[in-house]
Amino acid sequence: MAKIARGKRTRSDILQTASRLFALNGYFHTSTSDILESVSISKGAFYHHFRSKEDLALAILERLRRDYQESLIEPVRKAEPGRRPGEMLNRIVELNQSGQWFNCLLIARLAQEMSQQEGELARQVVETVNWLIEFWREIISDAQTAGSISQNPDPRIIAELIFAAWTGALICRELDDGIINLDTLRKSIQAII
């Protein structure tokens, strides 16, 4: 029983550490050795849990989607339809400023890196981006139906603009934390929609 618990903890540590490293350094600039060193495990322990670095990245994307579902999507869906876009923006700012949430930066970094790639990882990144944009489209459409935001712009276009602004802001903040203030960006998006 203890061996199973230790194995689950090791897998979780690998996922958490690799997520952070991929978000901060990028997928291509993070080696398996970087991950092994950060988690303090052997190659054998790594390959016991994952067949390759790409297999690890796919597991991270699966975990990322689950985290988004639990931390953002489900709570936002519980809000009144007209309040959902604002609630989503508030939660995203809070999570990104917590210092413990790397998912937004991770998806921004992976989208950037996988733009010229092929294969399963690139396909899963595209699916994840489209899934997030579709959720934004859904909550914007709900808010339009509720009369909380303008009916004129197409919800998909607004969703794409918000997603692009947000991921771009996160990448720019990596250059200099003072370039874009997330709270100011949140307020600006709310004012626009």
N, C-alpha and C positions, 0 to 999 in steps of 0.2 A: 504494500500500500504506500509506504514512504517513497519507494522508487518511482511509482506512478506519479505521485504528487511532485517529486523533484523533477521528473521529466516534463510535466506540464509547466512548472515554474521556469525551467530552462527554455522551453519553447516560447513562453510568454516574454521572457527576458530578451531573447533573440529578436522577436517581432518588435518589441518596444524600442530596443536599441537601434535596430536597423531602420525603423521608421524615422527616428530622430536623425540618424546619420544621412539617410537618403534625402530627408527634407533639408538639412543644413548644407550638405556637400554635393548632393545629386547622386543618382543611381550609378552613373558611370565613373564618378570620382570616389566612390566608396567601394573598397575591395572587400572580399570575403575575409581577408586577414584583418582589416580594420574592425569588422564586426566581431571576429573571434577575440581580438585583443580587448575590445570594449566590454564584452560580456564575460571575458576570462574563461573561455571554453576551448576545447580541442577541436580539430577538424572533424574528428570522428563524432563528437557530440553534435556538431553542426549538421553533418550529413546524416545523422540519425533522424533529424527532424525535417530536413529540407534536401531535395535532390541537387539543387543548384541555387545560385544567387537569384536567378529569374523565378524559380519556384518560391523562394522566400518573398520576393517582391509581389508575386501574385497572391500569396497568403496575406501580405500586408494590405493589399488593395481590398481583399475580402474583409479584413478586420476594419479597415477604414470605412467601408460602406456600412458595416454594422455599427461602428461608433457614430457615424453621421445619423444613422437611423435612430439610435437610442438617445443621443445627446441633442440632436437638432430637429430632425423630421417629426418624430412622434410628439415631442412637446409642442412644437409649432402647430401641428395639426389640431391640437387641443384648444388652441386660441380661437377667438372669434374670427371668421373669415376676413373681415376688414382689417384686423390687426396682425395677420400672419406675416406679411412682408417685414413690418417693423419688428416683430418678435424675432424673426429669423436674423435680421441685422443685429439686434441687441445681443442675441445669443452668440453669434459669430464673433463679435467684438470681444465679448466677455471671455470666450474660450481662447481666442488668439492672444489676448493680453494676459492670460493666466500663466503663461510660461510652460504649461504642461501639454498643450494641444498643438501638435505638429501637423495635423491632417490637412489643413488648408494650404500651408506652405508645401507640404509633400505633394499634393495633387497639382499645385501650380508648377513645381519643379519637374514632376514626372511628365506633365503635359508639354512643358517646354522641351525636355530631353527626348521624348518619344515622338515628337512631331515629324521627324525624318526616319523613323524606324519602322520595321515590319515585325510581325510575329505576335504571339499571344499576349505578351506584356503590353505592347503598344495598343492592341485591340482592346484589352481590358481598361487601359487608361482612357481611351476614347469613350468606351461604354460608361465609365464612371463619370466623366465630364458631362456626357449627355444626360445621365441620370440626375446629376445635380442641377443642370440647367432645366431639365423637365420639372423638377420639384419647384424651382423658382417660378417657372411658367405657370404651374398649377396654383401656387399661392397668390401670384399676381392676378391671375384670372379670377380667383375667388374674391380677392379684394375689389376688383373691377365690378364684379357681379353685385357685391355688397354695397357698391357706390362709394367706397373709401378712397379710390384712386381713379384717375382719368380713364375714360373708356377708349380714348383715341389710339394710343400706341398699342401695337400688337404685343400680347403678353410674352411671346417667344423672344421678340427683339429686346424687350426690357430685361428679360431673364439673361439673355446673352450679354447685354451691356453690364448688368450687375456682376455677373460671373467674371467677365473680362476685367472690369475695374478692380474687383476684389483680388483676383489672382495677380494682376499687374502690381497692385499696391503691395502685396506681400513680397513679391520679387524685389521691388524697389526698396522696401524696408531692409532687405538683406544688404543692400549697398550702403545705406545710412538710415538708421532708425528714425532720424528726424525728417526724412524726405516726405513721408506721408503719415499723417496721424489717422489711425483707424477710426477713432471716434468722430473726427471731422468728416471722414469719408462716409461713415454711416449716416450722419446728419445730412450730408449733401445728397446722398441717394434718397433718403426719406423725403427731402424737400422736392426732389425732382419727380418722384412717383406720387 
